[in-house]
Amino acid sequence: MTRLFAALVLVLALAAAAPADAQTDPYGSCASVVPQRQSVEGFESVIYRRASNRDLRLHVLQPTGFAGPRPAILVFFGGGWRNGDVAAFSRQARAFAARGYVAILADYRVQCRDKTSPLASVEDARAAYDWVLGEGVARHGIDPARVVLSGASSGGHLALVAAIKADRKPAALLLFNPAIDLVGPAAIYLKPFARGISPSVLPLDDLPPMMILQGKADSVTPYAAAHAYCGRINALKRTCLLVGYDGAEHGFFYDGEAYDDTLRRGLEFLEPRIRPSE
């Protein structure tokens, strides 16, 4: 028992002594992270809250030629809750706006910029969704019954947790390799609060229909976690459509055929769910 205790102390000491990035971070050192951009070309930038001594912005792209009220898609970038570019999904956002959506890219606090934990990221995601249901409806002609939450990796996690914790559920979720299980293989910096924000252990009640687009070779957010999660949802007679891509790794959907295919599948999945009621 004494030797086991000593070994445990040594492991913990080594983990504490190692740089945080070396312990847990698949996204690289904070040294290369730059300030978040304040605007996205062609989008209207609005401040939705102030937190940690900086303004957090939503970048809104209005569709043209579509009568309101209109559907909306709110997208959260990925980056391990540590970094990330708010314009990462601007190409997809433009494609959604061309099909009549108010497309919104959300900035939120991350560890490398703001010295915050994923709890702050979740708080911001919920505030961004509240803004869409309030100011977005009033100022941008959004139909509150036809709002889609979306995101990739940690951004997919934020979209999912915002939906789980919301009083008014979104119409649907469109998630790209989302972080689902923060409890099992969670990084050290997630352990203290993982259970409170891990979709894998949060209630499944009243979840909206969701599609998960997932690379089967993803070692950052494993396919197995998405498969298990969708299985639990479908067992409750709810909708979780998992589309797996053979050989695809993390971030596979940004370019090439995968971009085209994920966009097509996403639009087809959402179309009956955001169609105006008669």
KEKE-3310 file (N, C-alpha, C; in steps of 0.2 Angstrom, whole numbers, plus 5000, padded with zeros to 4 digits):
npx = (5004:5010:5020:5011:5004:5015:5019:5008:5008:5020:5016:5006:5014:5022:5013:5009:5020:5023:5021:5005:5000:5008:5003:4989:4984:4978:4979:4990:5002:4998:5006:5005:4993:4982:4974:4956:4947:4939:4929:4921:4922:4909:4899:4888:4894:4890:4889:4886:4888:4898:4912:4925:4933:4932:4924:4912:4907:4894:4893:4884:4875:4864:4851:4847:4833:4824:4809:4804:4797:4813:4823:4837:4854:4866:4882:4896:4914:4928:4941:4946:4941:4951:4957:4955:4946:4934:4929:4930:4920:4914:4913:4903:4893:4890:4885:4873:4866:4864:4853:4843:4844:4847:4863:4874:4889:4898:4908:4917:4923:4939:4952:4966:4965:4958:4960:4951:4940:4932:4919:4916:4915:4904:4894:4895:4890:4877:4872:4874:4864:4853:4853:4850:4837:4831:4836:4840:4828:4820:4828:4833:4824:4822:4815:4810:4806:4813:4827:4843:4856:4874:4891:4908:4918:4924:4916:4905:4901:4898:4886:4878:4877:4872:4859:4854:4853:4844:4829:4820:4820:4831:4827:4834:4849:4865:4880:4897:4909:4908:4913:4909:4910:4916:4920:4925:4938:4943:4953:4966:4963:4950:4944:4940:4927:4920:4909:4898:4896:4897:4890:4888:4884:4874:4856:4845:4832:4820:4828:4832:4830:4845:4859:4875:4890:4904:4921:4928:4940:4944:4954:4953:4940:4932:4924:4917:4912:4902:4894:4889:4882:4872:4865:4859:4851:4842:4837:4827:4817:4820:4828:4843:4855:4868:4882:4895:4912:4923:4940:4942:4948:4950:4942:4939:4930:4931:4936:4936:4929:4923:4918:4908:4899:4896:4889:4879:4872:4869:4860:4850:4845:4841:4831:4816:4814:4815:4806:4793:4778:4762)
npy = (4994:5006:5008:5009:5021:5030:5029:5034:5047:5051:5051:5061:5072:5073:5076:5088:5095:5095:5106:5113:5112:5101:5091:5089:5095:5094:5104:5112:5125:5139:5149:5153:5158:5171:5187:5187:5189:5204:5207:5200:5197:5204:5201:5207:5214:5212:5216:5204:5202:5207:5201:5195:5206:5209:5213:5202:5195:5193:5188:5192:5186:5191:5184:5187:5191:5183:5181:5186:5180:5171:5156:5152:5149:5146:5146:5138:5140:5128:5121:5116:5123:5131:5139:5145:5151:5163:5164:5152:5144:5152:5150:5139:5146:5156:5148:5143:5155:5159:5150:5155:5156:5166:5168:5165:5168:5164:5171:5167:5165:5158:5148:5151:5164:5171:5166:5157:5144:5129:5131:5144:5146:5138:5146:5158:5153:5149:5162:5168:5161:5165:5178:5177:5172:5183:5198:5194:5190:5201:5211:5205:5198:5184:5168:5162:5149:5142:5140:5134:5126:5124:5118:5114:5101:5106:5117:5110:5103:5114:5119:5108:5107:5120:5118:5107:5113:5124:5132:5135:5124:5122:5121:5111:5102:5103:5095:5094:5082:5082:5086:5075:5065:5070:5065:5052:5050:5062:5077:5082:5096:5097:5089:5094:5099:5092:5083:5091:5097:5088:5080:5067:5062:5071:5075:5067:5072:5079:5083:5091:5086:5079:5079:5071:5073:5064:5059:5043:5040:5049:5054:5064:5068:5054:5042:5032:5038:5046:5037:5029:5039:5043:5031:5029:5040:5037:5026:5031:5034:5046:5058:5055:5056:5049:5051:5043:5044:5035:5033:5047:5061:5072:5088:5086:5091:5103:5106:5101:5086:5082:5093:5097:5086:5085:5097:5096:5085:5090:5101:5094:5087:5096:5103:5099:5102:5115:5121:5132:5131:5127)
npz = (5000:5004:4994:4983:4986:4986:4972:4966:4971:4964:4951:4951:4954:4943:4933:4937:4936:4923:4908:4905:4892:4887:4895:4891:4879:4863:4853:4853:4858:4869:4865:4852:4850:4844:4846:4846:4831:4826:4817:4803:4786:4777:4786:4799:4814:4831:4848:4860:4874:4888:4895:4906:4904:4891:4875:4868:4853:4840:4824:4811:4797:4785:4775:4758:4748:4754:4763:4779:4795:4798:4797:4808:4810:4822:4826:4833:4835:4835:4845:4857:4868:4871:4861:4844:4829:4825:4813:4807:4802:4792:4778:4777:4784:4774:4764:4771:4772:4759:4757:4764:4778:4793:4797:4809:4818:4832:4844:4859:4876:4879:4885:4882:4877:4887:4900:4905:4910:4902:4908:4907:4894:4891:4898:4890:4877:4880:4883:4870:4863:4870:4866:4852:4853:4858:4855:4842:4836:4837:4830:4818:4811:4815:4816:4831:4833:4824:4825:4823:4832:4831:4828:4829:4836:4851:4850:4845:4856:4864:4858:4859:4874:4877:4871:4879:4891:4889:4892:4881:4868:4854:4836:4830:4830:4823:4822:4821:4823:4838:4855:4866:4877:4892:4903:4904:4895:4898:4897:4909:4913:4912:4922:4935:4933:4924:4924:4926:4914:4904:4890:4890:4902:4905:4906:4894:4891:4881:4871:4855:4838:4831:4820:4819:4812:4809:4809:4807:4810:4819:4832:4842:4846:4848:4837:4843:4855:4850:4843:4854:4861:4852:4851:4863:4863:4852:4857:4866:4857:4851:4840:4833:4821:4815:4805:4799:4793:4784:4788:4790:4799:4813:4810:4797:4788:4782:4769:4752:4745:4757:4763:4754:4755:4768:4770:4761:4767:4779:4776:4770:4781:4790:4783:4783:4796:4798:4790:4787:4797:4791)
capx = (5000:5014:5023:5006:5003:5021:5018:5002:5011:5025:5012:5003:5019:5025:5008:5009:5027:5023:5017:4998:4999:5010:4998:4982:4982:4980:4978:4996:5003:4995:5010:5004:4986:4982:4968:4951:4946:4933:4924:4921:4920:4902:4895:4887:4896:4887:4892:4881:4889:4905:4915:4932:4936:4932:4917:4911:4903:4891:4894:4877:4875:4857:4850:4844:4828:4819:4804:4804:4803:4817:4827:4844:4859:4871:4888:4902:4920:4931:4948:4947:4940:4958:4959:4950:4944:4927:4927:4931:4914:4911:4911:4897:4888:4888:4881:4867:4863:4861:4847:4838:4845:4851:4869:4878:4896:4898:4914:4916:4929:4943:4958:4972:4964:4954:4962:4945:4939:4926:4913:4914:4913:4897:4890:4894:4886:4870:4871:4873:4858:4848:4853:4847:4830:4829:4838:4840:4821:4818:4832:4835:4818:4823:4809:4812:4804:4817:4834:4848:4863:4879:4897:4913:4923:4922:4910:4899:4900:4894:4880:4874:4876:4867:4852:4852:4852:4840:4822:4817:4825:4832:4823:4838:4857:4870:4886:4903:4914:4907:4916:4903:4912:4921:4921:4929:4945:4944:4959:4966:4961:4943:4942:4936:4920:4918:4902:4892:4895:4898:4884:4887:4880:4868:4849:4843:4825:4818:4833:4829:4833:4852:4864:4882:4894:4909:4926:4929:4947:4946:4957:4952:4934:4932:4918:4914:4908:4896:4890:4886:4877:4866:4862:4855:4845:4837:4833:4822:4813:4821:4831:4850:4857:4876:4885:4902:4916:4928:4946:4942:4951:4947:4942:4939:4924:4932:4938:4935:4922:4919:4914:4902:4895:4893:4885:4873:4868:4866:4854:4844:4842:4837:4825:4810:4814:4815:4801:4788:4772:4757)
capy = (5000:5012:5009:5011:5028:5033:5029:5039:5054:5053:5052:5067:5077:5073:5079:5095:5099:5096:5111:5111:5110:5094:5086:5088:5099:5092:5110:5116:5129:5145:5155:5155:5161:5178:5189:5185:5194:5208:5207:5195:5201:5203:5200:5212:5212:5215:5214:5201:5202:5209:5196:5194:5212:5210:5212:5196:5197:5188:5190:5190:5187:5191:5181:5191:5188:5178:5185:5184:5177:5167:5152:5155:5144:5149:5141:5139:5137:5123:5123:5113:5128:5135:5144:5145:5157:5164:5164:5145:5141:5157:5147:5136:5151:5159:5143:5143:5162:5158:5146:5158:5156:5171:5164:5168:5165:5166:5171:5165:5165:5152:5148:5154:5172:5174:5163:5155:5137:5128:5133:5151:5145:5136:5152:5162:5149:5150:5169:5169:5158:5169:5184:5175:5172:5190:5203:5192:5190:5208:5215:5202:5194:5177:5164:5158:5142:5138:5141:5128:5127:5120:5119:5108:5099:5110:5121:5106:5102:5120:5119:5103:5109:5125:5115:5103:5117:5129:5131:5134:5120:5124:5117:5105:5102:5100:5094:5091:5079:5086:5083:5072:5062:5074:5061:5046:5051:5069:5080:5084:5102:5096:5084:5097:5101:5088:5080:5096:5100:5082:5078:5059:5061:5075:5072:5067:5074:5085:5085:5092:5081:5081:5075:5071:5071:5062:5055:5037:5040:5055:5053:5069:5066:5048:5040:5028:5042:5049:5031:5027:5044:5042:5025:5031:5045:5034:5021:5034:5036:5053:5057:5056:5053:5049:5050:5042:5045:5031:5036:5054:5063:5078:5093:5083:5094:5110:5107:5096:5082:5081:5100:5097:5081:5087:5103:5094:5081:5095:5105:5090:5085:5102:5106:5098:5104:5122:5123:5135:5128:5130)
capz = (5000:5004:4987:4978:4987:4983:4965:4964:4972:4959:4945:4951:4954:4936:4929:4939:4934:4915:4905:4904:4885:4886:4898:4889:4874:4856:4849:4853:4864:4869:4863:4845:4849:4843:4848:4841:4826:4828:4812:4798:4780:4774:4791:4804:4820:4836:4854:4864:4881:4890:4900:4907:4902:4883:4872:4864:4847:4836:4817:4808:4789:4783:4768:4754:4744:4758:4767:4786:4799:4794:4801:4809:4812:4827:4825:4838:4832:4839:4847:4863:4873:4872:4856:4839:4825:4825:4806:4804:4798:4788:4772:4778:4785:4768:4761:4774:4771:4752:4757:4768:4785:4796:4799:4815:4820:4839:4848:4866:4880:4879:4890:4880:4877:4893:4906:4908:4909:4898:4911:4904:4887:4891:4900:4884:4872:4882:4882:4863:4861:4872:4862:4846:4854:4860:4850:4835:4834:4836:4825:4812:4808:4816:4819:4837:4833:4819:4827:4824:4835:4827:4830:4828:4842:4857:4848:4845:4863:4867:4855:4863:4881:4877:4870:4885:4897:4888:4893:4875:4864:4847:4832:4828:4831:4818:4825:4818:4828:4844:4861:4870:4884:4895:4910:4903:4893:4899:4899:4916:4915:4912:4927:4941:4932:4918:4925:4925:4907:4899:4887:4891:4908:4906:4904:4887:4891:4877:4866:4848:4833:4829:4816:4820:4806:4813:4806:4810:4812:4824:4839:4847:4848:4845:4834:4848:4859:4846:4842:4860:4863:4847:4852:4869:4861:4848:4861:4869:4852:4848:4833:4833:4815:4815:4799:4800:4787:4785:4787:4791:4805:4816:4805:4790:4784:4780:4762:4747:4745:4763:4764:4750:4757:4775:4769:4758:4771:4784:4774:4769:4787:4793:4779:4786:4803:4799:4786:4791:4798:4787)
cpx = (5004:5017:5018:5005:5009:5021:5013:5005:5016:5021:5009:5008:5022:5020:5008:5015:5027:5019:5010:4997:5002:5006:4992:4980:4984:4980:4984:4996:4999:4999:5009:4997:4986:4975:4962:4949:4939:4928:4926:4918:4913:4897:4894:4889:4893:4889:4886:4882:4897:4907:4922:4936:4937:4925:4917:4906:4900:4892:4888:4877:4867:4857:4847:4839:4823:4815:4805:4797:4806:4821:4833:4848:4865:4876:4894:4908:4923:4938:4949:4946:4946:4959:4953:4948:4937:4925:4928:4926:4911:4909:4904:4891:4885:4883:4874:4863:4860:4855:4842:4839:4849:4857:4873:4884:4897:4905:4912:4923:4933:4949:4964:4971:4962:4956:4956:4945:4933:4919:4911:4912:4906:4892:4889:4890:4879:4868:4870:4866:4852:4847:4849:4839:4827:4830:4838:4833:4819:4821:4833:4830:4819:4816:4812:4811:4809:4824:4838:4854:4868:4886:4902:4917:4920:4916:4904:4897:4896:4887:4875:4872:4871:4860:4850:4850:4846:4833:4818:4822:4825:4828:4827:4845:4860:4877:4891:4908:4914:4911:4910:4904:4918:4923:4926:4936:4946:4951:4960:4963:4953:4940:4938:4929:4917:4911:4896:4891:4897:4891:4883:4884:4875:4862:4848:4836:4825:4823:4830:4832:4840:4855:4871:4886:4901:4914:4927:4936:4949:4948:4956:4945:4931:4925:4914:4909:4901:4891:4886:4880:4871:4862:4857:4849:4840:4833:4827:4817:4814:4826:4839:4853:4865:4878:4892:4906:4922:4935:4947:4944:4948:4948:4942:4934:4925:4933:4936:4929:4919:4916:4908:4897:4892:4888:4878:4869:4865:4860:4848:4841:4838:4831:4818:4809:4814:4810:4796:4782:4767:4752)
cpy = (5006:5013:5011:5019:5032:5034:5034:5046:5056:5055:5059:5073:5078:5077:5086:5099:5100:5102:5109:5109:5103:5089:5084:5091:5096:5098:5114:5121:5136:5151:5157:5158:5168:5180:5188:5191:5198:5209:5201:5198:5199:5202:5206:5210:5215:5212:5211:5201:5205:5204:5196:5200:5213:5210:5206:5197:5191:5192:5187:5191:5186:5188:5187:5188:5183:5182:5182:5182:5172:5162:5155:5149:5148:5144:5143:5136:5132:5125:5121:5118:5132:5140:5143:5151:5157:5163:5157:5142:5147:5154:5143:5141:5154:5155:5143:5150:5162:5154:5149:5159:5163:5167:5168:5165:5168:5166:5170:5165:5158:5153:5152:5162:5175:5171:5160:5147:5136:5130:5140:5151:5143:5142:5157:5159:5150:5158:5171:5167:5162:5176:5183:5175:5179:5195:5200:5191:5197:5212:5212:5197:5186:5174:5160:5151:5138:5140:5134:5130:5122:5122:5113:5107:5102:5114:5117:5104:5108:5121:5114:5105:5115:5123:5111:5108:5123:5127:5130:5130:5123:5119:5110:5107:5099:5100:5091:5089:5082:5082:5081:5069:5066:5070:5056:5048:5059:5071:5082:5091:5102:5093:5088:5098:5097:5086:5085:5099:5094:5080:5070:5058:5066:5072:5072:5070:5080:5087:5086:5086:5084:5076:5077:5069:5070:5058:5049:5036:5046:5052:5058:5068:5060:5046:5036:5032:5044:5043:5029:5032:5044:5036:5026:5035:5041:5028:5024:5037:5043:5052:5059:5053:5054:5047:5049:5042:5041:5034:5044:5056:5069:5084:5092:5087:5101:5111:5100:5093:5082:5087:5099:5092:5083:5093:5100:5090:5085:5098:5100:5088:5090:5104:5105:5100:5111:5125:5126:5131:5131:5134)
cpz = (5000:4997:4982:4979:4985:4976:4963:4965:4967:4953:4945:4951:4947:4932:4931:4937:4926:4913:4904:4897:4884:4889:4894:4882:4867:4851:4849:4858:4863:4866:4856:4844:4848:4845:4843:4837:4828:4823:4807:4791:4778:4780:4796:4810:4826:4843:4858:4871:4882:4896:4900:4903:4894:4881:4868:4859:4844:4829:4813:4800:4788:4776:4764:4749:4748:4763:4774:4789:4796:4799:4802:4811:4816:4827:4830:4835:4837:4841:4854:4869:4875:4867:4850:4835:4824:4817:4803:4800:4794:4781:4772:4780:4779:4764:4764:4772:4764:4752:4762:4775:4787:4799:4804:4817:4827:4842:4855:4869:4879:4883:4888:4879:4883:4899:4909:4907:4904:4901:4908:4897:4886:4893:4894:4878:4874:4882:4875:4861:4864:4868:4855:4847:4856:4855:4843:4832:4832:4830:4818:4809:4809:4819:4825:4837:4828:4819:4827:4827:4832:4830:4829:4834:4848:4856:4847:4852:4866:4864:4858:4870:4881:4876:4876:4890:4896:4890:4886:4870:4857:4843:4830:4830:4825:4820:4821:4823:4835:4850:4865:4877:4887:4902:4909:4901:4894:4900:4906:4918:4914:4918:4932:4939:4926:4919:4924:4918:4902:4896:4889:4897:4910:4904:4897:4886:4886:4872:4859:4844:4831:4824:4818:4814:4809:4809:4810:4813:4817:4830:4844:4850:4845:4843:4839:4853:4856:4845:4848:4862:4858:4849:4858:4867:4857:4852:4865:4864:4850:4842:4834:4827:4815:4808:4800:4793:4788:4783:4788:4798:4807:4811:4798:4785:4781:4773:4758:4747:4751:4765:4760:4753:4764:4774:4766:4763:4777:4782:4773:4776:4790:4789:4781:4793:4804:4794:4789:4791:4794:4791)
residu = (MET:THR:ARG:LEU:PHE:ALA:ALA:LEU:VAL:LEU:VAL:LEU:ALA:LEU:ALA:ALA:ALA:ALA:PRO:ALA:ASP:ALA:GLN:THR:ASP:PRO:TYR:GLY:SER:CYS:ALA:SER:VAL:VAL:PRO:GLN:ARG:GLN:SER:VAL:GLU:GLY:PHE:GLU:SER:VAL:ILE:TYR:ARG:ARG:ALA:SER:ASN:ARG:ASP:LEU:ARG:LEU:HIS:VAL:LEU:GLN:PRO:THR:GLY:PHE:ALA:GLY:PRO:ARG:PRO:ALA:ILE:LEU:VAL:PHE:PHE:GLY:GLY:GLY:TRP:ARG:ASN:GLY:ASP:VAL:ALA:ALA:PHE:SER:ARG:GLN:ALA:ARG:ALA:PHE:ALA:ALA:ARG:GLY:TYR:VAL:ALA:ILE:LEU:ALA:ASP:TYR:ARG:VAL:GLN:CYS:ARG:ASP:LYS:THR:SER:PRO:LEU:ALA:SER:VAL:GLU:ASP:ALA:ARG:ALA:ALA:TYR:ASP:TRP:VAL:LEU:GLY:GLU:GLY:VAL:ALA:ARG:HIS:GLY:ILE:ASP:PRO:ALA:ARG:VAL:VAL:LEU:SER:GLY:ALA:SER:SER:GLY:GLY:HIS:LEU:ALA:LEU:VAL:ALA:ALA:ILE:LYS:ALA:ASP:ARG:LYS:PRO:ALA:ALA:LEU:LEU:LEU:PHE:ASN:PRO:ALA:ILE:ASP:LEU:VAL:GLY:PRO:ALA:ALA:ILE:TYR:LEU:LYS:PRO:PHE:ALA:ARG:GLY:ILE:SER:PRO:SER:VAL:LEU:PRO:LEU:ASP:ASP:LEU:PRO:PRO:MET:MET:ILE:LEU:GLN:GLY:LYS:ALA:ASP:SER:VAL:THR:PRO:TYR:ALA:ALA:ALA:HIS:ALA:TYR:CYS:GLY:ARG:ILE:ASN:ALA:LEU:LYS:ARG:THR:CYS:LEU:LEU:VAL:GLY:TYR:ASP:GLY:ALA:GLU:HIS:GLY:PHE:PHE:TYR:ASP:GLY:GLU:ALA:TYR:ASP:ASP:THR:LEU:ARG:ARG:GLY:LEU:GLU:PHE:LEU:GLU:PRO:ARG:ILE:ARG:PRO:SER:GLU)
# end
